[in-house]
Each structure stands twice: as structure tokens, then as C-alpha cells.
Amino acid sequence: MAGHHPRNTAPMTSSPRCGAKTRQGTPCRAPAVAGKLRCRMHGGAAGSGAPKGNSNALKHGLYTADAKEMRRHIRELSQKTKDIIDDI
């Protein structure tokens, strides 16, 4: 009988899964590309995404390292100010 032999599917089922969400909002069930967090369809394929330093891919700069550091600094100053006011 063809198709009734045991298969070793353990490596496939135990591999890390893609972290993307589908259109239905459920997690993608495809295996992630080796060394990456996404499957080949969600950006894990070689050559996907913009090259490093591509300013054309920058939309608004809200999540650049400089912007995140500035927000972190402002939060620290705000917390220190709040602590000083509470001490008064």
C-alpha cells in the first residue's frame, strides 16, 4: 500500500515558526527561515527588505535609534522632575 509508511515529521513540527500574523489575525504556521524570525513569505527570504542605509525606505523616522534614544532621555527627565515635585 502506497502512502502508509511511517514518516519522521518530528524535525519539521519542532522547528521554530514564523512570528508574523496572517490576515485572519492568527499566527503564521510556516517554519521560519534558518537564522531568521520570519518565513520566506513574510520577509525571511534572502534579499528581502531594503538594504542597510537606504534612505528611500525611511518614512518618518519615528523608530530610528536617535529618535528612540531621545524619547528615552525625555522619559528619564520627566520621571526625575516628577520625583523632585513629589519631594517638595
Secondary structure, DSSP 8 states (H G I E B T S, - for coil): -TT-S----HHHHHS-B---B-TTSSB--SB--TTSSS-GGGT-STT-S--TT-GGG-SS-TTSHHHHHHHHHHHHHHHHHHHHHHH-
